[in-house]
Amino acid sequence: MKLPQPQLVDTQEALKACAAICSQADAIAVDTEFMRTDTFYPLLGLIQISDGDSVWLIDPLPIEDFSALEDLFNNRNVTKIFHSCSEDLEVLRHQLGLVPTPIFDTQIAAAFLGYGHSRGYSALVDGVLDIKLEKHETRSDWLQRPLTASQLQYAAEDVYFLIKVYRCLLPGLADTGRRQWLAEDMDDLLAAARGPECGEDYYLRVKGAWKLSIAQLAILRELTQWREQEARLRNRPRNRIISDKMFLDVIEAKPRKIADLGRIEGFHSGVVRRYGDKILAIVDEATDVSGIDRLPSPLDRSTRQLLADCRALVDEKAAALGVAPEILARKKDLEEIIRSAQQGQAALPEKLAQGWRHQIIGKDLYNHVTLIAL
């Protein structure tokens, strides 16, 4: 399958022409290349598009007006095909202020058809099309100009074969009756991509936060919210401001003066000088515990058998359907059900309480956990 010569789009006129052609297609493959080593926000270096016949490589650096591309991505008559789309949706939202719709994620679609959980793009192209792509340019500098011939080929391959994979997966979804599965999961992905970016609940994701008291969690919440604002303002990664572990060390040390901060591992003089007063103020003033509950601890030994039983139930159903177990329910979903039962009322997480997963596995898990709990 010969790769067509990609068309470099680096002018307003060329972008309009590309969008006009693609708007006539029923589906287009989309990918992005970006850099995020030293920044909070991704720096977009390239947007790739293919309608199955041609490939366009859109250089966002010289283009100021993206309205033609925005119209294309908002066109509900054109399905936008991605592979593992979460980061692509994030960078497009940041660059264009929109989330493309409707979308089709080939990684998820392939998982529904037995290709495995989270299968990479090259492996999927090999599995579906029997074409082996070279793994090159994965750590490339996409902000350099001019882009090399190798970079351009790599970028073009990411969308040209993607739309071919899409065409091959569609019949399988129809034959198995799993188009609705995909539609529901795409709605969930779009909802997440359009969700708030404030990071107010980041403290819930800090490893080890379950060990903290409610009062300590209040401090952690304020510290992470302050860091989120600082990271966005300075466009720096969160951990380049202050790491999660340093926050936990601060809470444990209970510093009262600048000298106390200097004795905490990782708090070198530059961090103390820049942020010391603010951190001390938060530690002293973060007393609002409204909306905070203790975080669940890891499951104890007494629940290991119940967790194993639930996993066996999921594995059995997945085997019967020919899909990876992770597609049906993840470990944290099972733990959430078990914790709720321990608290007196078994409840399914939202993912399993509605839609196709509720019918396929959610009800069985609920009945099993409820029966054991009784």
C-alpha angles and dihedrals in degrees: 000000000000118000111232120233105272118235115228111222112201104140135067092244094050091050091052091049092049092049092047092055094043092049088067093058124090090222140009132194115234133190136161136210117207144157125233107160100118104012138077093220120054115251108225114224104169143000117208124200133177132179091194095266104051136029125216123194108199116205105207095189100080096032118092103173115057097170093117090054091045090055090051094049090048093048105113091197091066118067113216111218120207136167113226090347107186097098092040091054090049095052093045091050090052094045101039103019092237143086114228116242141230100026139183121199112205093197091060094040091051091050089056088055099051102265092125137258118303095353112187123243098249092048091049093050088051093047097046104030101022089234120135115214121200115244099232136135093025089134096035127142102246094182095062118103131245098033113223125247088249091054092049092050092048092049092048093049090055092068107022094064093034093070090047089055089049092055090051095049097050097074092049092053090050094046093051095042092240101125088099090052089057094044091055093048091048090053089053092050092050092048091052092047091052094045126113118291098203096109093216092147097045090113088071089065097053110117111243095016089123088076092063127097120238090259091052091047088055089058092046091050092053093045094051093045091052091048091049091057092045093048092050093045093050094033091231130136113265095245091050086064099043128326126242090244092055089055090053090048090052092052091049094046095047094208118205101180140027092260089060091057091051090061093058115097112257096019098115120179095268093056092046092048094048101039108012099101092046094049093049090050092052093048089051099042106034098104101129106111096171113137093013125122130175110272117244116264123224113283114270127232094268091068098045093094092049090050090049090050091051092048090050089052091052092045091051093050092045092051091051091051095042095238136117113270091235089066090064102038136346127221092256090054090055092047090051092054092049093048091051090052090050088055091056105265123065112221134175121233113250092258091061099033096071144024128022095330091059091056096042103042113343098081093046092051092048093050092047096049092043091051093050092045090055 
